[in-house]
Amino acid sequence: MFGLIGKTLSHSFSKEIHEILNNESYNLIELQELGSFFKQKDFKGINVTIPYKQDVIKYLDVKSKIVEKTNSVNTIVNKDGYLYGYNTDYEGLKFLMQHNEILVENKSILILGNGSTSRTIEILCKELGSKNILKAARNPKNNDISFSDVQKYKNSHIIINATPSGMYPNNNDELLIDLKSFNQLEAVIDLVYNPLETKLISYAKSLNIKAVNGLLMLVRQAIKSCELFHNQEFNDYVTIDIYKNILFNMFNFVLIGMPMSGKSFYARSISAFYNKMAVDIDKQISNNAELEIPEIFSEYGEKGFREIETKIIYNVSKASNQVISTGGGTILNIINMEYLKQNGIIIFLDVPLEILKGMNPRNRPLLKNIDNLDKLYKDRYDLYLKYADIVINKTIMDESVVLKMIEVKINEYINTKWS
C-alpha cells in the first residue's frame, strides 16, 4: 500500500500525482494518532504531511542525511520491515528555485514560520550559499524574531512563506508582513498553492517583485518520493508536464466584458470543451435573492445588487476548475477582481462598441436607455483591460473561431506566465 498520512487531506493533490506517475492505487489516510499505524507497518511507502513530519521520526530505523539535518520527514519507505525516512521537500524547493531562477547565494533570506518546513528551507538556503537567514514566527524560538519585529530587518532579498496563512479556506487572512518596507526584495516564494495567487503573491506582483507559489515544489517532491517508492527515475520534463496539468485543472477561466458581449454563452461552451463547471454570477445572484436581476435593481438599487454580487463572488472564487461568467459591472469593485484573480485567468471578451449598439439589450436594467451604452463602455473599458490576463478581440460572431482564439490564448498564457 502507498499513500499519504496527515490530519486533514481532502484538498491534497498527492493521490492525483502519484497515480499519474505509477499505475498503482495511492491512499489518503487521515490519522489522529500514529502509534497503531506504525505498529502494523502495513505499507510499502508513505508520504507524511503536517502535523506529523517530525513526529514520525521516532518510528524510523534509518534516516537520510537530509533528514538528519532538517529533522523533518515527508517520505518513508518500508524495506523488509525496516523504515527508511527521507525529506523530498528539500529537492522540491530546490527545483522550484532553480526553475524560477531565484538565486539565494550571497542573499539574505527571511523565512516566515518556524515549523518543520521552515527548517528544511533554512538548511537548503545555507547549502546554496545564503549569507544570512532569519526566521520570523508568531511564537519565536531560539534566534527567531516575532512578526511584529520583522520591519526592523529590511535588507532581505528573498522572503519565503512557510506558514499556512492565506491558504484555502482562509484565502483572505491578513498579510503577516508589509512588503513595501523591504527595499532590496527580489523575490517572494509562498509555499501555499491553494489559492494559486495568494494575497502575499498578489501584493508582491503589485510591487513588481517576482512571486511564485508552492505548486511546483509539491509536484517535484511527489515525483522524488515516487522514485524512492518504486526505485525508478523521471526526467525533469515529467515534473513540468504534471505541474501544468494540475495547474490547468485548478484554474478558473473568468469571463469579463460589456453586457451583450457573450460571456454567459461562451462560458457554457468553454466549460463543455474543457470539462469545467460553468458558473453564471448573475444567475447565482438571482438564485440567492430569489428575484430576477431587474427586480433586484428595482428593489435594492445598483448598490444593493453590487453588495450581493461581491458576496457571491467571494464564495465562488474559492473553488477551482470552473468557467465563470461575470456581470458587466463586476470590474467596478476591486475586491471582486482580487477574489477572482486568486484562482482565475481573467479573459476579456472585447466587443467593439459599434457591434454592441446593434444588439438587443433585453432584461438589462442599466441599458433601459440605450444611450447609457456609450457611457458604460467609456467608464468600464479601461478597467476591463486593466484586469485582463487575456484579451479576445471579438469582432466576428463565429463561435468556433472565437473558441479557438480563447484556446490558443489560454495555452500561451499558461506556457509564458506560469511555467
N, C-alpha and C positions, 0 to 999 in steps of 0.2 A: 504494500500500500504506500502511495505517495500522497502528500498533502501539506496543508498549512495549518499551524496551530496559533491561536490567539484568543482574545476575548470577544471581539466584535469584527466579523469578517464579511458582512453582507455586501460591502462595496469593493471587495478585493478583486483585482484582475489576475491574480496568480493562477487560478484554475484555467482561465482562458489562454494565458501564455503557455503554460506547461502542456496543455493538451494540444495546442498548435504544434509545439516542438516535438512531442512524442505521443504516439497514438496509444496512450495509457491513461486510465482514469486518475484524476487528481482531486482530492477531497478537501473541503474547507471544514476544519474541526474547531469548534468553539469550546474552550475549556475554562472552567472556573478554578481548577487546581491541576497540578502537573503530576503528582505522585503516582496515581494509578496508571496513567498513560505511559509513563516511563518504566514502570514496573513490568508492564506487559511487553513493551518494545515491539508492538505489533505493526511495524512499518519498515519499509526499505529506506525511505528518505523523507524527511520533512523539512519544511521551511518554518521559521519562527518569526512572529511579529510582536508588536507591543501588546502587553507589557512584559513579555517573557524572555527578551533577548539576553538578559543577564541571569535570570532565574534558572534557565536550562543548563547553565554551565556545570552545576554540581552533578549532573547526570552523565557527563561525558567521560569517556575513557581516554580520548586523545583530542588535543586542541591544536589547531593550526597556528602558525607563527602570528598571523594577523589577529586571531582570537586572543592569543597571549598578550598582545599589545593593546588591543581595544577593549578587552573584557566584554565583548559583545558577540553573540552568535545569531545568525539567521538561517543557517543550513546545517542539518545533521544527517549523516549517512550511517546506516546500520550495516556493519560488515561482520557477519557471522556472530552477532550478539554484542559486538564492540561498537560503541557510539563515537563517531568522529565529528567534531564540530568545526565549522568554517564560518567566515564572515565575507559573503559576496557583496554586501553593501559597499565595501571598500572599492571593489572593482567597478561596481555600478556607478559610484560617484566619480571615480577617476575617468571612466569613459564619457560621462556627461560633460565633465570639464574639458576634456580633450576635443570632443566633438563640437562643442560650442566655443572653442578657442578661448577659454577662460584660464589664464595663466596665473598661478599663485606663487611662483618662485620669486623670492625677494619682496613679496607683498605682505601687507598687514591684513589679517583676516579677523572678522568679527562673526562669531557663531552665536545665534540666538537659540538658547536652550542648553541644558547640561545633562541630558539623558544619555542613553547608550548610543544613540545615533550621533550625537554631538562628539562623543569620544572617538568614534570612527572618523568623523570629519577632521578632528584635531590631528590624529595620527597620520592620515593621508596628507594633509597640508604640510605637516612637519617633514614628511619624507619627500615631498615635492619641493621643499626648499623655502617655505614661507618664513619670513623673518620675524613675524610677531603674530601670535594667535591669542585672541581674547574671547572668553565665553561670558554671555550675559544670560541671566535667568531670573525668574520671579523669586526663587529661593536659592540664592548663591551658595556655592560650596567652595572651600579652599580659596583659590585665587580668582574665582568668578566675580563678576560685578552684577549689580541689580539693573533691571531695565531702566530704572529712574536715573541711573548714573551714566547711561550709555552716551549721552550727548557730550560728556567730557572727553570722549575718545573719538575725535572727528577725523582721524587720519587713516581710517580703514579703507582699503582698496576693494575688498570683496566682502560682502555680507551674505551669510548662509543661514536660512531659517530652518532649524531642526525641531521646531515646536509644531503642534497641531493647530496653531492659531490660524484662522481663516479657512479651515478645512470643512467640507460639507458635513453636517448641515449648517454649520456656523460660518457661512460664507462671509458674513458682514461683521465679523469681530473687529473691534478697534485695532488699528495698527499698533504693534508693540513699540516701534520707534519711528522717529521722524527722519526720513532720508535726506531732507534738504540741508541739514547741518553737516553732512559728510561731503566736504568739498573735493575729496580725492577719489570718490567712489567710482569704480569702473564697472562693476557687475554685481547683480543680486541673483542668488540661487534660492528659490523657495522649494523645499522638498515636498511640499503639498502639491498634489496634481489633480485634486478634485475640490474646487473647480480648476479648470485648466489655467485660467488667468485669475489669480487671487488678487485681493486688494493690494498686497505688497508688490506683486508684479506689475499691476496696472499703474501704481504710483511711481515705480521705478521707470517704467516706459514713458510716463508723462514728463519725467525729468531727463529723457533721452539717455537713460542708463540701460545697458544690456541686462535683460532679465529673463530667466528660464525657470520652468517648473521641474518637478522631480519625476515626471513620467518616464523619461529615457533611462534614468537611474533604475527605476523599478523594473523595466524590461530587461536591462542588462544584467542586473543581479539575479533575476529569474533564470536567464539563459545560463549564467555561470553556475547556478545551483543545479540546473538540469544536466549540465555537463558532468557534475560530480555524481549525481544520481545514476546516470546511465553510462558513465565512462566514455563520453564522446565529445566532439568539439564542433562548434558552429562558428562560421566566419562572421565578420562584422556586418555584412550585408543583411544577415538574418535579423540582427538586432534592429537595424533601421527599418526593415520591412514590417516587422511585428509592431514596432513603435508607431509607424504611420497607420497601420491597420487599426490599432486601438484608438489612436488619435482621431481618425476619420469617424469611427463609430461613436466616440464621445461627443464630437462636435454637434452643436445645434446650428442649422442654417437659418438665419433670421432675415426675413424679407422686410425691407423698409421702402417707402416711396409714397408718392402722392395718392390720394383717393383715385380709384379707377385705373391704377397702374397694373393691376392684375396680381396683386400679392396673394390673395386667397387662392385664386385659380392655380398659380404656379406652385404654391406651397403643396397643394394636393398632388400635382404632377411630380414634383421633386420627391415628395415623401414616398410615392409609389416606386419611382425609379431607384431610389437609394434604400428602400425598405426602412425608412424612418417614420416615426409617428408625426402626423400633421396636427398642428395646434393653431387654432384661429383665435387671436386675443380678443377680437370683438365678440365672437361667439361666447367665449369664456366670460366676458364681462356681462353679456346679456343673460347668460345662464345664472351667474352669481346674483344679479339684481332681479332676476325673474321679470325682466322687462326688455322690450326691443330697444335698440340703440336710440332711435328718435324719441322714444318715451323717456329714456334716462336723461337725455338732454333737456326735454321739456320739464321733467320733474325736478332734476337736480342741477341743471345748468352744465356748462362745459367744465367748470371747476369740480363739481361732484363726479362727473364722468372720469376726469383725469385721476382723481383720487382712487376710484375703483380700479382703473387701468393699472396704476402703479402697484397696487396690492396683488393683482392677478399676475403681473409680470414678475414680481418678486418670487412668487411660488413657482411659476412655470420655468423661469430661467435656471433654477437649481437642478432641474432634471437634464438628462443628456439624450442624444440620439433622436432629436426632434427637428422638424421643419416648422418654423414659427412665422406666421403671417401677422404683422402688426398693423395697428391703425395708422392712418396717415400722420396723425399728430403725436405719435409715441416719442418722436425725437425731440419734442419740445421740453421734455423733462430729462435733465442729465442723469438723474437717478435711474430712470428706466433703462437708459443706454449702458450705464455701469453694470446693472444687473444682467442685461442681455449679453454683454461682452464677456462675462465670466466663463461661459461655455460656448459662446457663439461666434460664428463668422457672419458678419453683417453684410448683406447683399442688397444693394440699392438698385431697384428697377427704375431706371431713368427714362421716363417717357416725356418727350417734348411737350411743352405747353399747348402748342397748336393742335397736336393729336388729342390731348385731353379735352380740349374745347369741343371736339366733335363727338364726345361720348355723352351718354345719358346719366346724369348724377342722381339716380333714383335712391331714395331712402338714405340720403347723406345730409344730416342736419346742417352742417356748415356750408353746404352748397345749395341751400334752398334758393338763394340768389346766385345765379351762375356767375355774376360779376365778382363774387368772392374768390373764384378760382385763381384769378390773376394775383390777388393779394396773398392767398395761401401759398401759391407757388413761389412768389418773391420772398415771403417770410421764412419758408422752410427749405428752399433748395440748398442753400449753403450748409445747413445742418445735416441734410442727407449726405452730402459729400464729406463733411467732417467726420461722421461716424462710420462711413462705409469702408469695409475692407475690400470689397469687390463692387465695381460699378458695371452694370449691364445697360448699355445704350440701346434701349428698346424702341427702335424706330420702325420695326416691322412686327406684324402680329402673327407670324408663322410660329406656332407652338414648338414644333420640333427644332426649328433653328434657334429659338430663344433657349430651350432646354440644353441644346448642345453648347451654346455660349456659356451658360451657367456651369455646366460640367467642366469645360476647359478651364474656366477661371478658378473654380474651386481647386482643381488639381494643381494649377500654377501657384495658387496661394499657399497650399499646404507644403508644396515642394520648396518654395522660396522662403517662406516666413517661419516654418515650423520644422525644418529639417537641417 
